Amino acid sequence: MRYFIPLLVLIFIGCGGGGSGGEKEQEPTLPHSNVKKPVAKPINDPYFYQQWYLAKNNNFYNQYSINDKAHVNGGEYYKLYRGKGVKIAIIDDGLDVNHPDLQDASLTTYNVHTGGTDVSQNGNNSHGTKVTGIIAAQANERDIFGIASESEILFLKYYNPTNPVELQELFQKANDFGADIISNSWGTKGNVTDAQVDIIKYYVNKKNIKGNVPLIVFATGNEYIRKESDESAIEGVIGVGATDERNEKAPYSNYGNHVDIMAPGGSLESSFGILSLYPTYLGQGKVLANEAGTSFAAPIVSGALAMLLQANPNLTKSDVEYLIKTTSDKIPCNDNYVGEYGHNIFCGYGKLNITKLLDKALGK
Amino acid sequence: MKYFLLGVVVLSTVGCANTYYYQGGKKQELEPVKKISRTTDTYDFYKTKSGAKVGVSDTMLVKFRNTANLEFYVKKYNLTIVEELIPNLFEIRVANKSMTIDIANELYEQEDIEYAHPNFLQEVQKR
């Protein structure tokens, strides 16, 4: 018996690690940023006031009764950090590289179907230009303000329909490019195959030529359903859901345990989409478009992560995951936030708050 | 009359011949359909249970737990290795695309193979 009690003690100690136990894990010590604070640059883009998802313009917000907190709160950081030195790969259906608001962007392109650099869109497609505009539209005196306009972009055009071999080639190109962030506003229609899961898992953990593990961002989709079996649900991927102008989860935004973070994706029910670029060749002098969906929430998060990595390039992937968990706003949602960092299947760890994200990353 | 009924049963069985592939350890049914956009006769098309259309060509994807028997399988099924996509995941060509699904399913059932399925052509959904 005298040996039995110490044995029981040992057994309990051995089981202690996995439970909640009510004790918080020790918070990681974030690496110090050695980046000198950049000189602030102005925002002169004429339609910035309509980019309700980035910042509050009093007149615009009042006119359309937008919730005061519907934006991602970049504040003064928009003037300081625009993704300089950060590489983003965007995988989508094509891009209007001749769009006037992309003329000074750092753009490299690759077409997986042809092996060439022509990534023009086919037919009436405009998705890739809209997605890219949210990140890369230049800070200038025309059109809109791209959230990470100084980042280096590799645009990778997929061919639709596609297969896992092409998927692997796309991610390898991103890896060769040294992508810090890989932004995906798409998903497979139907089942994701074992090979697709494996390929994305591999690149989630594969260091790029700079020696960094990339941040892979996927939109969670717009089917109004619980869906935990697509690319956005693969372990290590950052799954992005959408909020709307009410600062609530957009009804269409798919949900589940895999949702990590929310960002504005606009409303499908009203006219409050996300203002971005429209391919010039599609028509009649139109250069801007409004569209809603998790497709447009994902690049907002990707762009914010580029701002973050410029501000503090020493952050690891796990640091970034920790920051997402601890700085996102717990917006009102359909369910409680539970667990150590407060997670909710509808709203993940909450909605992106860029000021809180960068403040914490900079030790403020 | 009984021959007629027997004929109906036989014909209906042939018509429903089970085509499937493995995904996530489960059989996924496939129903042959007409081809979708993109290409050519290099693909046969099927509909999955969820209604999504997939294309099957003469290539498949095989993930080995270990590759000790790789050459054995290549010879047995008259395969050609196209490339290793990521460690132990190979794109492999079969001699005839009508055999892709069956060979992939047979390989899936081998202990040294983690999974095998056609290099499915699938539609991408913009979100």
Interface residues (C-beta under 8 A of the other chain):
Chain A: D92 D93 H127 Y158 Y159 N160 P161 T162 N163 P164 V165 Q168 S185 W186 G187 T188 K189 G190 N191 T193 D194 A195 D198 I199 Y202 A219 T220 G221 N222 G293 T294 S295 A298
Chain B: Y22 Q23 G24 Q28 I36 S37 R38 T48 S50 G51 A52 K53 V54 G55 T59 L61 K63 L85 I86 P87 L89 E91 E114 Y115 H117 N119 F120 L121 Q122 E123 V124 Q125 K126 R127
